């Protein structure tokens, strides 16, 4: 862990956090019954990490430096995705007796986020000579 890589992650995290806030604010009008902003953030964040991670592998056609991967996969994705918010919002739904909506929130978030990672990986693998990997180093798997 170098000072430069720490700065890269911090900058990416700041950008991801701002994007998370912006999407949450924009989604407020449609988030009356379910936290659609959080669901959308988790889906798009999952897609980005699957797509970027696969597309930019060192062994692929579109390699980028490890600092760029840390910036996007740890920094931006880590600041942007909101599973902590997802957990809190689900608990609030459950505590308010909205068990069906809580279950729907869990199901939509988990299934659609896994599907988004798979879709991102699949699309990037087509650009990247059929790459099988997404993460190159262990820390990248800790991003989301």
KAKAFEN-V270105 format. One record per run of one state. SS is the DSSP state (h for helix, s for strand, l for the rest). FROM is the first residue (numbers start at 1). LEN is the number of residues. If there is no record, write none. Layout:
ss->SS from->FROM len->LEN
ss->SS from->FROM len->LEN
This chain:
ss->l from->1 len->2
ss->h from->3 len->28
ss->l from->31 len->5
ss->h from->36 len->20
ss->l from->56 len->10
ss->h from->66 len->15
ss->l from->81 len->2
ss->h from->83 len->13
ss->l from->96 len->3
ss->h from->99 len->29
ss->l from->128 len->10
ss->h from->138 len->5
ss->l from->143 len->2
